[in-house]
Amino acid sequence: PHIYSNQETVALMSAARALSPPLRAATFQTLIGLLAVTGVRLGEAVSLDRHDVDLKSGTLHVHAKAGKQREVPVHDSTTAALGTYARLRDRHCPQPDTPAFFVVSIRGRRLTASDVHYAFPRLIGQVGIQGRGQRVTPRPHDFRHAYAVFTLLDWHHAGVEVDRKLPLLSTYLGHRDPADTQWYLQAVPELLALIAQRLDGILGEQP
């Protein structure tokens, strides 16, 4: 997967802000930010209805795969950004045709994954991001990988026992099995290097 840097995410959000009309621009900008800071799947994000986004408690009620659901808490800054978007959306779309949280027309048409897959490569091209994964063009789904990797990197730097924390990340991401999350441990060179350093330290301490 392509692991987006913070600078790349900000650049993509800035490119999205230049889209037209303004409602579409705000929708894509906010969606990209949400994918980056929560790691939710694209399908989960575009499926959010207005009542699924609780701006008072700062949680998302996510409809996941196979009919499963989960509550995803978000940072205060994310809640504020979602609130800003919701107010702009309601000004441009006071009588929506759908309950969708993310919309792309003043009639309230729900943003779809197809809409995102059509526009995203253009945003990538404008920003000039070169894929560092198996694909030439990074995907929206790669934000999920980046979120997991940066979380694991933060834990490693903090000296946290990752094996104990991994089930928490699995629950947050909606993985049925922590083994699905363990894949991220070998996903990128940065994590492999940290694991190698930790193993060297452990082996070096043995008599």
C-alpha positions in Angstrom: 0.0 0.0 0.0 1.0 3.6 -0.4 1.5 5.2 3.1 0.4 8.8 2.8 2.6 11.3 4.6 0.9 14.1 6.6 2.1 16.6 3.9 0.5 14.5 1.1 -2.8 14.3 3.0 -2.9 18.1 3.5 -2.0 18.6 -0.2 -4.9 16.4 -1.3 -7.3 18.2 1.0 -6.1 21.5 -0.5 -6.6 20.2 -4.0 -10.1 19.0 -3.1 -10.9 22.5 -1.7 -10.4 23.9 -5.2 -13.1 21.7 -6.8 -16.4 23.1 -7.8 -19.1 23.7 -6.9 -18.3 24.6 -3.3 -20.5 21.8 -1.8 -18.6 19.2 -3.8 -15.3 20.7 -2.8 -16.2 20.6 0.9 -17.5 17.1 0.6 -14.2 15.7 -0.9 -12.0 17.8 1.4 -13.8 16.5 4.6 -14.0 13.0 3.3 -10.3 12.8 2.7 -9.6 14.2 6.2 -11.9 11.7 7.8 -10.3 8.7 6.0 -6.9 9.9 7.1 -7.6 10.4 10.8 -9.9 7.4 11.4 -8.9 4.7 9.0 -12.5 3.8 8.2 -13.1 2.1 4.9 -14.3 4.3 2.0 -17.5 2.3 1.8 -18.1 2.9 5.5 -17.5 6.6 5.1 -19.9 7.2 2.2 -22.6 5.0 3.9 -22.8 7.4 6.9 -26.1 9.0 7.4 -26.7 12.2 9.3 -27.8 10.4 12.4 -24.7 8.2 12.3 -22.5 11.2 13.0 -22.9 12.3 16.6 -21.3 15.7 16.9 -22.1 15.9 20.6 -20.3 12.8 21.7 -17.8 12.8 18.9 -18.5 9.3 17.6 -19.4 7.7 14.3 -21.9 4.8 14.1 -20.2 2.8 11.3 -22.0 0.2 9.2 -19.3 -2.3 8.4 -19.0 -5.4 6.3 -21.4 -8.4 6.6 -24.0 -6.2 8.4 -21.8 -5.5 11.3 -21.7 -2.2 13.1 -19.3 -0.4 15.5 -18.9 2.9 17.3 -15.8 4.9 16.3 -14.7 7.7 18.6 -13.0 10.7 16.9 -10.8 13.5 18.0 -12.3 16.8 19.0 -10.7 18.5 16.0 -12.3 15.9 13.7 -15.7 16.5 15.3 -15.3 20.2 14.8 -14.4 19.7 11.1 -17.4 17.4 10.6 -19.6 20.0 12.2 -18.3 22.7 9.9 -19.0 20.6 6.9 -22.5 19.7 8.2 -23.4 23.4 8.6 -22.1 24.2 5.1 -23.9 21.2 3.6 -27.2 22.2 5.3 -26.9 25.8 3.9 -26.4 24.5 0.3 -28.8 21.6 0.7 -31.6 22.5 3.1 -34.1 19.9 1.8 -32.1 16.8 0.9 -33.5 13.8 -1.0 -31.5 11.4 1.1 -30.3 11.1 4.7 -26.7 10.9 3.6 -24.0 12.8 5.6 -21.8 13.3 2.6 -23.6 14.7 -0.4 -22.5 15.9 -3.9 -25.4 18.0 -5.0 -27.8 20.6 -3.7 -30.6 18.0 -3.9 -28.7 15.8 -1.5 -27.5 13.0 -3.7 -25.3 10.7 -1.6 -21.6 10.6 -2.4 -20.7 7.2 -3.7 -17.5 5.2 -3.9 -17.7 5.5 -7.7 -17.7 9.3 -7.4 -14.5 9.1 -5.2 -12.7 6.6 -7.5 -13.4 8.9 -10.5 -12.2 12.1 -8.9 -9.4 10.7 -6.7 -6.8 10.0 -9.4 -7.2 13.5 -10.7 -6.5 14.9 -7.3 -3.5 12.6 -7.0 -2.3 13.9 -10.4 -2.7 17.5 -9.4 -0.7 17.1 -6.2 1.9 15.0 -8.0 2.0 12.1 -5.6 4.0 9.1 -6.9 2.9 5.7 -5.6 5.3 4.0 -3.4 3.3 0.8 -3.2 2.4 -1.9 -5.7 0.2 0.6 -7.7 1.3 3.6 -9.7 -1.7 5.6 -8.4 -2.4 5.5 -4.7 -6.0 4.6 -3.7 -8.4 6.1 -1.1 -8.2 2.7 0.7 -4.5 3.4 1.4 -5.5 5.9 4.0 -6.7 3.0 6.1 -3.3 1.3 5.8 -1.5 4.6 6.6 -3.7 5.1 9.7 -2.8 1.7 11.0 0.9 2.0 10.3 1.2 5.4 11.9 -0.6 4.1 15.0 1.7 1.2 15.3 4.8 3.4 14.7 3.6 5.7 17.5 3.2 2.8 19.8 6.7 1.5 19.0 8.3 4.9 19.6 6.4 5.1 22.9 7.7 1.7 24.0 4.2 0.2 24.2 3.8 -3.5 24.1 2.1 -3.7 20.7 0.8 -7.2 21.1 -1.3 -6.1 24.0 -2.6 -3.0 22.2 -3.2 -4.7 18.9 -6.8 -5.9 19.8 -7.8 -2.3 20.5 -6.6 -1.3 17.0 -8.4 -4.3 15.5 -11.7 -3.3 17.2 -11.3 0.3 16.1 -10.7 -0.7 12.5 -13.4 -3.3 12.5 -11.2 -6.3 11.9 -12.7 -9.6 13.0 -9.4 -11.1 13.9 -6.3 -9.4 15.3 -4.3 -11.4 12.9 -5.8 -9.2 10.1 -4.2 -6.2 11.9 -0.9 -7.9 12.4 -0.3 -7.8 8.7 0.4 -4.1 9.1 3.5 -5.0 11.2 5.2 -6.2 8.0 3.5 -3.7 5.6 6.2 -1.1 5.4 10.0 -0.8 5.9 9.7 1.6 8.8 7.9 -0.9 10.9 10.2 -3.7 9.9 13.2 -1.6 10.9 11.7 -0.8 14.3 10.9 -4.5 14.9 14.5 -5.5 13.9 15.9 -2.9 16.3 13.7 -4.2 19.2 14.8 -7.8 18.4 18.4 -6.8 18.4 18.0 -5.2 21.8 16.3 -8.3 23.2 18.8 -10.7 21.7 21.7 -8.4 22.8 20.6 -8.6 26.4 20.6 -12.4 26.5 23.7 -14.0 28.1 
